[in-house]
Amino acid sequence: MNDDRYSGDVLRDFGKRRPVVRERVAADPGVVIEHTESEWCGAVVSYRQGVVELEDYRGRVRGFPVTDGFLVDGVPVEIGPPTPKPASSAKTRTASGSFAVEQQRARVAMPSRIFVEGKHDAELVEKVWGDDLRVEGVVVELLQGVDHLADVLADFGPGRGRRAGVLVDHLVRGSKESRLIEAAVPPAMRQHVLVVGHPYVDVWQAVRPERIGLSEWPVVPRTIEWKRGICQHLGWPAESQADIARAWQRILGRVRSFRDLEPSLLGRVEELIDFVTDPEDRAR
């Protein structure tokens, strides 16, 4: 028996390999894409004449022909034109995912309120739920820190038909925030006050990290102020409060809808909206 391992043609089946099938992805603003050859990763900022422009987490922008190779979440994709805007007759959805109410002016503010800790929390809630809140007539106000919750509630005077929903950062068992809330909301008030929170150090973390080109939010040592540490990790200026404000606007600009937020924040905000707009409470 003669076994000649060199007698075959090693290139015989070379041309029979199946082509790589790539999913087509629309170049919608904000979609995070990686250019395979240069390894440039960024969010789509424009698409025109067969060129897609990507902005990386440092704010730099580069354009690439759509015929190049690209990845989304590590999967090869083909880049197509942005998703066409829906016809005006079709029902549209708000950033929160609810159906938009057409041709309706904002309702006069109702007595109930939603309170959030700071400006960044309020801006994020406005961007995703603003349309819904205007239709319902719900106003969002600032606590300027959970330390002020007791004073704010005393001034607000919650009661029947006048509910207060409160969103708190880093509300975990045994935290300083949980102790402050326990003291600020006595049992007699709890029928008209709902305090909920997310587990994050700051509301920045409620934005999905891939929206700014990260696989996960970095761990910042306790010796460094958290927001400043995040900016330093991303290579962004972090010397002044203006630098921090610009960093937040850059992050907020990557949020397009509820899909860009973590579920642990989504559920809590929806819970607050349901609480302060409860029709049975208003009818009493």
C-alpha atoms as an extended CHARMM CRD file, in Angstrom:
* protein
*
       284  EXT
         1         1  MET       CA              0.0000000000        0.0000000000        0.0000000000  PROA      1               0.0000000000
         2         2  ASN       CA              1.4890000000        3.2870000000       -1.1030000000  PROA      2               0.0000000000
         3         3  ASP       CA              0.5010000000        6.3900000000        0.8710000000  PROA      3               0.0000000000
         4         4  ASP       CA              1.8450000000        9.4440000000       -0.9100000000  PROA      4               0.0000000000
         5         5  ARG       CA              0.8550000000       12.4520000000        1.1430000000  PROA      5               0.0000000000
         6         6  TYR       CA              2.3400000000       14.7900000000       -1.4730000000  PROA      6               0.0000000000
         7         7  SER       CA              0.3120000000       13.5020000000       -4.4370000000  PROA      7               0.0000000000
         8         8  GLY       CA             -2.8190000000       15.6430000000       -3.7910000000  PROA      8               0.0000000000
         9         9  ASP       CA             -3.3950000000       19.2550000000       -4.8140000000  PROA      9               0.0000000000
        10        10  VAL       CA             -3.4780000000       21.3200000000       -1.5810000000  PROA      10              0.0000000000
        11        11  LEU       CA             -5.1290000000       24.2200000000       -3.4320000000  PROA      11              0.0000000000
        12        12  ARG       CA             -7.8510000000       22.0520000000       -4.9340000000  PROA      12              0.0000000000
        13        13  ASP       CA            -10.6640000000       23.3160000000       -2.6630000000  PROA      13              0.0000000000
        14        14  PHE       CA             -9.2760000000       26.8160000000       -2.1380000000  PROA      14              0.0000000000
        15        15  GLY       CA            -11.8520000000       28.5630000000       -4.3360000000  PROA      15              0.0000000000
        16        16  LYS       CA            -14.8240000000       26.7240000000       -2.8220000000  PROA      16              0.0000000000
        17        17  ARG       CA            -14.9050000000       28.5600000000        0.5080000000  PROA      17              0.0000000000
        18        18  ARG       CA            -18.1520000000       30.3470000000        1.2150000000  PROA      18              0.0000000000
        19        19  PRO       CA            -18.0150000000       34.1440000000        1.3340000000  PROA      19              0.0000000000
        20        20  VAL       CA            -18.3700000000       35.8360000000        4.7310000000  PROA      20              0.0000000000
        21        21  VAL       CA            -21.9790000000       36.8980000000        5.2660000000  PROA      21              0.0000000000
        22        22  ARG       CA            -22.1270000000       40.3260000000        6.8770000000  PROA      22              0.0000000000
        23        23  GLU       CA            -25.1800000000       41.7950000000        8.5240000000  PROA      23              0.0000000000
        24        24  ARG       CA            -26.1650000000       45.1720000000        7.1200000000  PROA      24              0.0000000000
        25        25  VAL       CA            -26.1190000000       47.9460000000        9.7330000000  PROA      25              0.0000000000
        26        26  ALA       CA            -27.6230000000       51.3760000000        9.1070000000  PROA      26              0.0000000000
        27        27  ALA       CA            -25.2250000000       54.2750000000        9.7300000000  PROA      27              0.0000000000
        28        28  ASP       CA            -27.5640000000       55.9780000000       12.1670000000  PROA      28              0.0000000000
        29        29  PRO       CA            -26.0350000000       58.7540000000       14.3020000000  PROA      29              0.0000000000
        30        30  GLY       CA            -24.5860000000       57.3610000000       17.5320000000  PROA      30              0.0000000000
        31        31  VAL       CA            -24.0910000000       53.7540000000       16.3780000000  PROA      31              0.0000000000
        32        32  VAL       CA            -20.6600000000       52.5830000000       17.6070000000  PROA      32              0.0000000000
        33        33  ILE       CA            -18.5860000000       50.9590000000       14.8480000000  PROA      33              0.0000000000
        34        34  GLU       CA            -14.9940000000       49.7090000000       14.6060000000  PROA      34              0.0000000000
        35        35  HSD       CA            -12.9660000000       50.0490000000       11.3930000000  PROA      35              0.0000000000
        36        36  THR       CA            -11.1620000000       46.7100000000       11.0860000000  PROA      36              0.0000000000
        37        37  GLU       CA             -7.9970000000       47.8150000000        9.2660000000  PROA      37              0.0000000000
        38        38  SER       CA             -7.1420000000       50.8470000000       11.4200000000  PROA      38              0.0000000000
        39        39  GLU       CA             -8.9420000000       49.5880000000       14.5930000000  PROA      39              0.0000000000
        40        40  TRP       CA            -10.5140000000       53.0320000000       14.8870000000  PROA      40              0.0000000000
        41        41  CYS       CA            -13.6530000000       52.7840000000       17.0210000000  PROA      41              0.0000000000
        42        42  GLY       CA            -16.2380000000       55.5260000000       17.2750000000  PROA      42              0.0000000000
        43        43  ALA       CA            -19.8450000000       56.6240000000       17.0000000000  PROA      43              0.0000000000
        44        44  VAL       CA            -21.3760000000       57.5720000000       13.6660000000  PROA      44              0.0000000000
        45        45  VAL       CA            -21.6360000000       61.3370000000       13.2440000000  PROA      45              0.0000000000
        46        46  SER       CA            -22.4140000000       61.5220000000        9.5210000000  PROA      46              0.0000000000
        47        47  TYR       CA            -22.9000000000       59.4790000000        6.3700000000  PROA      47              0.0000000000
        48        48  ARG       CA            -22.6120000000       61.0040000000        2.9070000000  PROA      48              0.0000000000
        49        49  GLN       CA            -21.3820000000       60.0600000000       -0.5340000000  PROA      49              0.0000000000
        50        50  GLY       CA            -20.3170000000       56.5830000000        0.5430000000  PROA      50              0.0000000000
        51        51  VAL       CA            -18.2300000000       57.7980000000        3.4980000000  PROA      51              0.0000000000
        52        52  VAL       CA            -19.0920000000       57.2240000000        7.1520000000  PROA      52              0.0000000000
        53        53  GLU       CA            -17.5530000000       59.5230000000        9.7730000000  PROA      53              0.0000000000
        54        54  LEU       CA            -16.8000000000       58.1040000000       13.2340000000  PROA      54              0.0000000000
        55        55  GLU       CA            -16.0600000000       60.0810000000       16.4110000000  PROA      55              0.0000000000
        56        56  ASP       CA            -13.9440000000       58.3160000000       19.0160000000  PROA      56              0.0000000000
        57        57  TYR       CA            -14.1910000000       58.8410000000       22.7880000000  PROA      57              0.0000000000
        58        58  ARG       CA            -11.5840000000       61.6240000000       22.6060000000  PROA      58              0.0000000000
        59        59  GLY       CA            -13.7830000000       63.6250000000       20.2300000000  PROA      59              0.0000000000
        60        60  ARG       CA            -11.6320000000       63.0060000000       17.1440000000  PROA      60              0.0000000000
        61        61  VAL       CA            -13.4420000000       62.3390000000       13.8570000000  PROA      61              0.0000000000
        62        62  ARG       CA            -12.2750000000       60.2430000000       10.8870000000  PROA      62              0.0000000000
        63        63  GLY       CA            -14.0440000000       59.2590000000        7.6890000000  PROA      63              0.0000000000
        64        64  PHE       CA            -13.9280000000       55.8040000000        6.0750000000  PROA      64              0.0000000000
        65        65  PRO       CA            -15.3250000000       54.4530000000        2.7840000000  PROA      65              0.0000000000
        66        66  VAL       CA            -18.3150000000       52.2220000000        3.5000000000  PROA      66              0.0000000000
        67        67  THR       CA            -16.7090000000       49.5520000000        1.2900000000  PROA      67              0.0000000000
        68        68  ASP       CA            -14.0710000000       48.9520000000        4.0040000000  PROA      68              0.0000000000
        69        69  GLY       CA            -14.4210000000       46.2890000000        6.6750000000  PROA      69              0.0000000000
        70        70  PHE       CA            -16.2580000000       47.1430000000        9.9050000000  PROA      70              0.0000000000
        71        71  LEU       CA            -17.2540000000       45.4710000000       13.1600000000  PROA      71              0.0000000000
        72        72  VAL       CA            -20.1450000000       46.0700000000       15.5390000000  PROA      72              0.0000000000
        73        73  ASP       CA            -19.7440000000       44.3080000000       18.9040000000  PROA      73              0.0000000000
        74        74  GLY       CA            -16.9790000000       42.2270000000       17.3180000000  PROA      74              0.0000000000
        75        75  VAL       CA            -19.1800000000       40.9560000000       14.4710000000  PROA      75              0.0000000000
        76        76  PRO       CA            -18.3370000000       41.7830000000       10.8020000000  PROA      76              0.0000000000
        77        77  VAL       CA            -20.9510000000       44.0800000000        9.2990000000  PROA      77              0.0000000000
        78        78  GLU       CA            -21.7140000000       45.9490000000        6.1100000000  PROA      78              0.0000000000
        79        79  ILE       CA            -22.4410000000       49.6540000000        6.5120000000  PROA      79              0.0000000000
        80        80  GLY       CA            -25.5620000000       50.9770000000        4.8120000000  PROA      80              0.0000000000
        81        81  PRO       CA            -27.3050000000       54.3640000000        4.6400000000  PROA      81              0.0000000000
        82        82  PRO       CA            -29.0510000000       55.7390000000        7.7470000000  PROA      82              0.0000000000
        83        83  THR       CA            -32.5380000000       54.4930000000        8.5330000000  PROA      83              0.0000000000
        84        84  PRO       CA            -35.0980000000       56.5740000000        6.6060000000  PROA      84              0.0000000000
        85        85  LYS       CA            -37.2550000000       58.8070000000        8.7550000000  PROA      85              0.0000000000
        86        86  PRO       CA            -40.8010000000       57.4520000000        9.1450000000  PROA      86              0.0000000000
        87        87  ALA       CA            -43.5760000000       59.0300000000        7.1320000000  PROA      87              0.0000000000
        88        88  SER       CA            -45.4470000000       61.7360000000        8.9750000000  PROA      88              0.0000000000
        89        89  SER       CA            -48.6280000000       59.6460000000        8.9580000000  PROA      89              0.0000000000
        90        90  ALA       CA            -46.9720000000       56.7730000000       10.8210000000  PROA      90              0.0000000000
        91        91  LYS       CA            -46.9990000000       56.5900000000       14.5990000000  PROA      91              0.0000000000
        92        92  THR       CA            -43.6870000000       57.6130000000       16.0920000000  PROA      92              0.0000000000
        93        93  ARG       CA            -42.2160000000       56.7320000000       19.4350000000  PROA      93              0.0000000000
        94        94  THR       CA            -40.6100000000       58.9760000000       21.9960000000  PROA      94              0.0000000000
        95        95  ALA       CA            -37.0950000000       58.3730000000       23.3090000000  PROA      95              0.0000000000
        96        96  SER       CA            -38.6600000000       56.4110000000       26.1960000000  PROA      96              0.0000000000
        97        97  GLY       CA            -40.2890000000       53.9830000000       23.7440000000  PROA      97              0.0000000000
        98        98  SER       CA            -43.8810000000       55.1630000000       24.1840000000  PROA      98              0.0000000000
        99        99  PHE       CA            -46.0400000000       56.3420000000       21.2840000000  PROA      99              0.0000000000
       100       100  ALA       CA            -45.7470000000       60.0720000000       20.6940000000  PROA      100             0.0000000000
       101       101  VAL       CA            -48.8880000000       62.1250000000       21.2320000000  PROA      101             0.0000000000
       102       102  GLU       CA            -49.2690000000       64.3150000000       18.1680000000  PROA      102             0.0000000000
       103       103  GLN       CA            -50.4470000000       67.9200000000       18.1770000000  PROA      103             0.0000000000
       104       104  GLN       CA            -50.9160000000       68.1630000000       21.9180000000  PROA      104             0.0000000000
       105       105  ARG       CA            -49.5680000000       71.0410000000       23.9610000000  PROA      105             0.0000000000
       106       106  ALA       CA            -47.8050000000       70.3860000000       27.2600000000  PROA      106             0.0000000000
       107       107  ARG       CA            -50.2960000000       69.9600000000       30.0760000000  PROA      107             0.0000000000
       108       108  VAL       CA            -50.4310000000       72.4670000000       32.9170000000  PROA      108             0.0000000000
       109       109  ALA       CA            -48.1160000000       71.2290000000       35.6750000000  PROA      109             0.0000000000
       110       110  MET       CA            -49.8080000000       68.8550000000       38.0990000000  PROA      110             0.0000000000
       111       111  PRO       CA            -49.2450000000       69.2020000000       41.8720000000  PROA      111             0.0000000000
       112       112  SER       CA            -47.1620000000       66.0170000000       42.1070000000  PROA      112             0.0000000000
       113       113  ARG       CA            -43.4320000000       66.2170000000       41.3930000000  PROA      113             0.0000000000
       114       114  ILE       CA            -40.4100000000       64.0690000000       40.6320000000  PROA      114             0.0000000000
       115       115  PHE       CA            -37.2220000000       65.0420000000       42.4740000000  PROA      115             0.0000000000
       116       116  VAL       CA            -33.7370000000       64.0320000000       41.3110000000  PROA      116             0.0000000000
       117       117  GLU       CA            -30.3920000000       64.6010000000       43.0000000000  PROA      117             0.0000000000
       118       118  GLY       CA            -28.6810000000       66.9090000000       40.5280000000  PROA      118             0.0000000000
       119       119  LYS       CA            -28.5230000000       68.5980000000       37.1510000000  PROA      119             0.0000000000
       120       120  HSD       CA            -27.0850000000       65.6150000000       35.2720000000  PROA      120             0.0000000000
       121       121  ASP       CA            -29.8770000000       63.3540000000       36.5350000000  PROA      121             0.0000000000
       122       122  ALA       CA            -32.4630000000       65.9220000000       35.4270000000  PROA      122             0.0000000000
       123       123  GLU       CA            -30.9080000000       66.3120000000       31.9620000000  PROA      123             0.0000000000
       124       124  LEU       CA            -30.8530000000       62.5480000000       31.4050000000  PROA      124             0.0000000000
       125       125  VAL       CA            -34.4870000000       62.1680000000       32.5080000000  PROA      125             0.0000000000
       126       126  GLU       CA            -35.4780000000       65.0700000000       30.2510000000  PROA      126             0.0000000000
       127       127  LYS       CA            -33.6930000000       63.6110000000       27.2200000000  PROA      127             0.0000000000
       128       128  VAL       CA            -35.3630000000       60.1920000000       27.4760000000  PROA      128             0.0000000000
       129       129  TRP       CA            -38.6860000000       60.8880000000       29.2060000000  PROA      129             0.0000000000
       130       130  GLY       CA            -39.1980000000       64.6000000000       28.5260000000  PROA      130             0.0000000000
       131       131  ASP       CA            -41.9810000000       64.1480000000       25.9520000000  PROA      131             0.0000000000
       132       132  ASP       CA            -43.8900000000       61.8140000000       28.2610000000  PROA      132             0.0000000000
       133       133  LEU       CA            -43.5360000000       64.1230000000       31.2560000000  PROA      133             0.0000000000
       134       134  ARG       CA            -44.8140000000       67.1570000000       29.3270000000  PROA      134             0.0000000000
       135       135  VAL       CA            -47.8880000000       65.2410000000       28.1840000000  PROA      135             0.0000000000
       136       136  GLU       CA            -48.5990000000       64.2150000000       31.7860000000  PROA      136             0.0000000000
       137       137  GLY       CA            -47.7640000000       67.6350000000       33.2200000000  PROA      137             0.0000000000
       138       138  VAL       CA            -45.0330000000       66.2980000000       35.5220000000  PROA      138             0.0000000000
       139       139  VAL       CA            -42.2790000000       68.6850000000       36.6010000000  PROA      139             0.0000000000
       140       140  VAL       CA            -38.7980000000       67.4290000000       37.5640000000  PROA      140             0.0000000000
       141       141  GLU       CA            -37.0620000000       69.3820000000       40.3350000000  PROA      141             0.0000000000
       142       142  LEU       CA            -33.5640000000       69.2010000000       41.8420000000  PROA      142             0.0000000000
       143       143  LEU       CA            -32.6910000000       68.1090000000       45.3630000000  PROA      143             0.0000000000
       144       144  GLN       CA            -29.0700000000       69.2470000000       45.0390000000  PROA      144             0.0000000000
       145       145  GLY       CA            -28.1340000000       66.1290000000       46.9760000000  PROA      145             0.0000000000
       146       146  VAL       CA            -30.0780000000       63.6030000000       49.0310000000  PROA      146             0.0000000000
       147       147  ASP       CA            -28.8740000000       65.3870000000       52.1870000000  PROA      147             0.0000000000
       148       148  HSD       CA            -31.5540000000       68.0090000000       51.4800000000  PROA      148             0.0000000000
       149       149  LEU       CA            -34.4240000000       65.5240000000       51.0450000000  PROA      149             0.0000000000
       150       150  ALA       CA            -36.0060000000       66.1260000000       54.4740000000  PROA      150             0.0000000000
       151       151  ASP       CA            -36.0800000000       69.9130000000       53.9820000000  PROA      151             0.0000000000
       152       152  VAL       CA            -37.3860000000       69.6130000000       50.4070000000  PROA      152             0.0000000000
       153       153  LEU       CA            -40.2320000000       67.3130000000       51.4520000000  PROA      153             0.0000000000
       154       154  ALA       CA            -41.1250000000       69.5780000000       54.3700000000  PROA      154             0.0000000000
       155       155  ASP       CA            -41.4070000000       72.5450000000       51.9800000000  PROA      155             0.0000000000
       156       156  PHE       CA            -43.2630000000       70.5180000000       49.3460000000  PROA      156             0.0000000000
       157       157  GLY       CA            -45.8640000000       69.1110000000       51.7290000000  PROA      157             0.0000000000
       158       158  PRO       CA            -46.8100000000       65.7640000000       50.1200000000  PROA      158             0.0000000000
       159       159  GLY       CA            -50.3530000000       64.5600000000       50.6210000000  PROA      159             0.0000000000
       160       160  ARG       CA            -53.4540000000       63.3160000000       48.8230000000  PROA      160             0.0000000000
       161       161  GLY       CA            -53.2440000000       64.3510000000       45.1510000000  PROA      161             0.0000000000
       162       162  ARG       CA            -49.7710000000       65.7870000000       45.7650000000  PROA      162             0.0000000000
       163       163  ARG       CA            -47.2510000000       62.9620000000       45.5100000000  PROA      163             0.0000000000
       164       164  ALA       CA            -43.4720000000       63.1420000000       45.5060000000  PROA      164             0.0000000000
       165       165  GLY       CA            -41.3390000000       60.6760000000       43.5750000000  PROA      165             0.0000000000
       166       166  VAL       CA            -37.6220000000       60.7450000000       44.3810000000  PROA      166             0.0000000000
       167       167  LEU       CA            -34.7300000000       59.2780000000       42.3690000000  PROA      167             0.0000000000
       168       168  VAL       CA            -31.5300000000       58.7120000000       44.3590000000  PROA      168             0.0000000000
       169       169  ASP       CA            -28.0050000000       57.7520000000       43.2690000000  PROA      169             0.0000000000
       170       170  HSD       CA            -26.2050000000       54.7910000000       44.8440000000  PROA      170             0.0000000000
       171       171  LEU       CA            -29.2050000000       53.5710000000       46.8270000000  PROA      171             0.0000000000
       172       172  VAL       CA            -27.9270000000       50.2660000000       48.2030000000  PROA      172             0.0000000000
       173       173  ARG       CA            -28.5040000000       48.5840000000       51.5510000000  PROA      173             0.0000000000
       174       174  GLY       CA            -26.4690000000       50.0750000000       54.3710000000  PROA      174             0.0000000000
       175       175  SER       CA            -25.3610000000       53.1270000000       52.4000000000  PROA      175             0.0000000000
       176       176  LYS       CA            -25.4020000000       56.7010000000       53.6930000000  PROA      176             0.0000000000
       177       177  GLU       CA            -28.2170000000       57.4200000000       51.2350000000  PROA      177             0.0000000000
       178       178  SER       CA            -30.4520000000       54.6870000000       52.6550000000  PROA      178             0.0000000000
       179       179  ARG       CA            -30.0170000000       56.0450000000       56.1910000000  PROA      179             0.0000000000
       180       180  LEU       CA            -30.8080000000       59.6140000000       55.1260000000  PROA      180             0.0000000000
       181       181  ILE       CA            -33.9870000000       58.4660000000       53.3650000000  PROA      181             0.0000000000
       182       182  GLU       CA            -35.1340000000       56.4690000000       56.3800000000  PROA      182             0.0000000000
       183       183  ALA       CA            -34.8530000000       59.6150000000       58.4940000000  PROA      183             0.0000000000
       184       184  ALA       CA            -36.3360000000       61.9810000000       55.8890000000  PROA      184             0.0000000000
       185       185  VAL       CA            -39.5010000000       59.9820000000       55.0950000000  PROA      185             0.0000000000
       186       186  PRO       CA            -41.4470000000       59.0980000000       58.2700000000  PROA      186             0.0000000000
       187       187  PRO       CA            -44.0490000000       56.2830000000       58.0740000000  PROA      187             0.0000000000
       188       188  ALA       CA            -46.9730000000       58.7320000000       57.9770000000  PROA      188             0.0000000000
       189       189  MET       CA            -45.5960000000       60.2680000000       54.7810000000  PROA      189             0.0000000000
       190       190  ARG       CA            -44.8120000000       57.0820000000       52.8510000000  PROA      190             0.0000000000
       191       191  GLN       CA            -48.2450000000       56.7580000000       51.2710000000  PROA      191             0.0000000000
       192       192  HSD       CA            -47.5300000000       59.9350000000       49.3300000000  PROA      192             0.0000000000
       193       193  VAL       CA            -43.7420000000       59.6740000000       48.8490000000  PROA      193             0.0000000000
       194       194  LEU       CA            -41.9010000000       57.0400000000       46.8210000000  PROA      194             0.0000000000
       195       195  VAL       CA            -38.1050000000       56.9600000000       46.9450000000  PROA      195             0.0000000000
       196       196  VAL       CA            -36.3220000000       54.6760000000       44.4890000000  PROA      196             0.0000000000
       197       197  GLY       CA            -32.7160000000       54.5100000000       43.3980000000  PROA      197             0.0000000000
       198       198  HSD       CA            -30.1460000000       52.9170000000       41.1540000000  PROA      198             0.0000000000
       199       199  PRO       CA            -26.9680000000       51.1750000000       42.3780000000  PROA      199             0.0000000000
       200       200  TYR       CA            -24.4970000000       53.4020000000       40.5470000000  PROA      200             0.0000000000
       201       201  VAL       CA            -22.0740000000       55.8580000000       42.1370000000  PROA      201             0.0000000000
       202       202  ASP       CA            -23.3070000000       58.4820000000       39.6860000000  PROA      202             0.0000000000
       203       203  VAL       CA            -25.9670000000       58.6560000000       37.0010000000  PROA      203             0.0000000000
       204       204  TRP       CA            -23.1980000000       58.6820000000       34.3740000000  PROA      204             0.0000000000
       205       205  GLN       CA            -22.8860000000       54.9240000000       34.9520000000  PROA      205             0.0000000000
       206       206  ALA       CA            -26.5310000000       54.4350000000       33.9860000000  PROA      206             0.0000000000
       207       207  VAL       CA            -25.4800000000       55.1220000000       30.3850000000  PROA      207             0.0000000000
       208       208  ARG       CA            -24.4220000000       51.8690000000       28.7500000000  PROA      208             0.0000000000
       209       209  PRO       CA            -20.5860000000       51.9730000000       28.5370000000  PROA      209             0.0000000000
       210       210  GLU       CA            -20.4500000000       50.8870000000       24.8910000000  PROA      210             0.0000000000
       211       211  ARG       CA            -22.1040000000       54.1640000000       23.9600000000  PROA      211             0.0000000000
       212       212  ILE       CA            -18.7700000000       55.8760000000       24.6610000000  PROA      212             0.0000000000
       213       213  GLY       CA            -16.5390000000       53.0940000000       23.3560000000  PROA      213             0.0000000000
       214       214  LEU       CA            -15.9710000000       51.2210000000       26.6360000000  PROA      214             0.0000000000
       215       215  SER       CA            -16.6680000000       47.5910000000       27.4340000000  PROA      215             0.0000000000
       216       216  GLU       CA            -17.4060000000       48.5640000000       31.0400000000  PROA      216             0.0000000000
       217       217  TRP       CA            -17.1500000000       51.5990000000       33.2850000000  PROA      217             0.0000000000
       218       218  PRO       CA            -13.7150000000       51.6740000000       34.9500000000  PROA      218             0.0000000000
       219       219  VAL       CA            -13.2210000000       51.3280000000       38.6890000000  PROA      219             0.0000000000
       220       220  VAL       CA            -12.0570000000       54.6460000000       40.1550000000  PROA      220             0.0000000000
       221       221  PRO       CA            -10.0140000000       54.5960000000       43.3980000000  PROA      221             0.0000000000
       222       222  ARG       CA            -11.7710000000       56.2370000000       46.3330000000  PROA      222             0.0000000000
       223       223  THR       CA             -8.9090000000       58.7060000000       46.6310000000  PROA      223             0.0000000000
       224       224  ILE       CA             -9.9760000000       60.2750000000       43.3060000000  PROA      224             0.0000000000
       225       225  GLU       CA            -13.2460000000       62.1180000000       42.7300000000  PROA      225             0.0000000000
       226       226  TRP       CA            -15.2990000000       59.7220000000       40.6050000000  PROA      226             0.0000000000
       227       227  LYS       CA            -16.1740000000       61.9430000000       37.6410000000  PROA      227             0.0000000000
       228       228  ARG       CA            -12.6220000000       63.2820000000       37.4470000000  PROA      228             0.0000000000
       229       229  GLY       CA            -11.3090000000       59.7200000000       37.4760000000  PROA      229             0.0000000000
       230       230  ILE       CA            -13.6010000000       58.7480000000       34.6240000000  PROA      230             0.0000000000
       231       231  CYS       CA            -12.4210000000       61.7060000000       32.5420000000  PROA      231             0.0000000000
       232       232  GLN       CA             -8.7980000000       60.8310000000       33.2220000000  PROA      232             0.0000000000
       233       233  HSD       CA             -9.3950000000       57.2300000000       32.1570000000  PROA      233             0.0000000000
       234       234  LEU       CA            -10.9500000000       58.4380000000       28.8850000000  PROA      234             0.0000000000
       235       235  GLY       CA             -8.1890000000       60.9580000000       28.2790000000  PROA      235             0.0000000000
       236       236  TRP       CA            -10.5480000000       63.9340000000       28.6070000000  PROA      236             0.0000000000
       237       237  PRO       CA             -9.6890000000       67.2080000000       30.3700000000  PROA      237             0.0000000000
       238       238  ALA       CA            -10.6610000000       67.0400000000       34.0520000000  PROA      238             0.0000000000
       239       239  GLU       CA             -9.0600000000       70.0270000000       35.7580000000  PROA      239             0.0000000000
       240       240  SER       CA            -12.1120000000       72.2460000000       36.2040000000  PROA      240             0.0000000000
       241       241  GLN       CA            -15.8580000000       71.9880000000       36.7150000000  PROA      241             0.0000000000
       242       242  ALA       CA            -16.2480000000       73.2200000000       33.1330000000  PROA      242             0.0000000000
       243       243  ASP       CA            -14.2440000000       70.1760000000       31.9600000000  PROA      243             0.0000000000
       244       244  ILE       CA            -16.5730000000       67.8700000000       33.9080000000  PROA      244             0.0000000000
       245       245  ALA       CA            -19.6240000000       69.6270000000       32.4350000000  PROA      245             0.0000000000
       246       246  ARG       CA            -18.2800000000       69.2020000000       28.8900000000  PROA      246             0.0000000000
       247       247  ALA       CA            -17.5450000000       65.5330000000       29.5660000000  PROA      247             0.0000000000
       248       248  TRP       CA            -21.1420000000       64.9690000000       30.6800000000  PROA      248             0.0000000000
       249       249  GLN       CA            -22.5080000000       66.7170000000       27.6000000000  PROA      249             0.0000000000
       250       250  ARG       CA            -20.3670000000       64.4390000000       25.4510000000  PROA      250             0.0000000000
       251       251  ILE       CA            -21.7730000000       61.3710000000       27.2360000000  PROA      251             0.0000000000
       252       252  LEU       CA            -25.3390000000       62.6940000000       27.1600000000  PROA      252             0.0000000000
       253       253  GLY       CA            -24.9720000000       63.3580000000       23.4370000000  PROA      253             0.0000000000
       254       254  ARG       CA            -24.4670000000       59.6280000000       22.8700000000  PROA      254             0.0000000000
       255       255  VAL       CA            -27.8410000000       58.7970000000       24.4570000000  PROA      255             0.0000000000
       256       256  ARG       CA            -30.5010000000       58.4460000000       21.7630000000  PROA      256             0.0000000000
       257       257  SER       CA            -33.2370000000       56.5340000000       23.5530000000  PROA      257             0.0000000000
       258       258  PHE       CA            -34.0350000000       54.2270000000       26.4780000000  PROA      258             0.0000000000
       259       259  ARG       CA            -32.0030000000       51.4980000000       24.7450000000  PROA      259             0.0000000000
       260       260  ASP       CA            -28.8160000000       53.3550000000       25.6470000000  PROA      260             0.0000000000
       261       261  LEU       CA            -29.5290000000       53.1920000000       29.3920000000  PROA      261             0.0000000000
       262       262  GLU       CA            -29.1550000000       50.4000000000       31.9160000000  PROA      262             0.0000000000
       263       263  PRO       CA            -32.3900000000       48.5820000000       32.8870000000  PROA      263             0.0000000000
       264       264  SER       CA            -31.7870000000       49.3230000000       36.5700000000  PROA      264             0.0000000000
       265       265  LEU       CA            -32.3980000000       53.0170000000       35.8540000000  PROA      265             0.0000000000
       266       266  LEU       CA            -35.1880000000       52.5360000000       33.2980000000  PROA      266             0.0000000000
       267       267  GLY       CA            -37.4160000000       50.6100000000       35.6640000000  PROA      267             0.0000000000
       268       268  ARG       CA            -36.9800000000       53.0740000000       38.4980000000  PROA      268             0.0000000000
       269       269  VAL       CA            -37.8950000000       56.1470000000       36.4260000000  PROA      269             0.0000000000
       270       270  GLU       CA            -40.9380000000       54.4150000000       34.9330000000  PROA      270             0.0000000000
       271       271  GLU       CA            -41.9840000000       53.4500000000       38.4720000000  PROA      271             0.0000000000
       272       272  LEU       CA            -41.7900000000       57.0800000000       39.5970000000  PROA      272             0.0000000000
       273       273  ILE       CA            -43.8090000000       58.3300000000       36.6210000000  PROA      273             0.0000000000
       274       274  ASP       CA            -46.5300000000       55.7550000000       37.3060000000  PROA      274             0.0000000000
       275       275  PHE       CA            -46.5620000000       56.7300000000       40.9850000000  PROA      275             0.0000000000
       276       276  VAL       CA            -46.9670000000       60.4880000000       40.5230000000  PROA      276             0.0000000000
       277       277  THR       CA            -49.5060000000       60.1410000000       37.6820000000  PROA      277             0.0000000000
       278       278  ASP       CA            -51.7150000000       57.5380000000       39.3740000000  PROA      278             0.0000000000
       279       279  PRO       CA            -55.2660000000       58.5410000000       38.3230000000  PROA      279             0.0000000000
       280       280  GLU       CA            -56.7920000000       56.9680000000       41.4250000000  PROA      280             0.0000000000
       281       281  ASP       CA            -54.7330000000       59.2450000000       43.6610000000  PROA      281             0.0000000000
       282       282  ARG       CA            -55.8380000000       62.3130000000       41.7010000000  PROA      282             0.0000000000
       283       283  ALA       CA            -59.4790000000       61.2390000000       41.8490000000  PROA      283             0.0000000000
       284       284  ARG       CA            -59.5670000000       60.9330000000       45.6490000000  PROA      284             0.0000000000
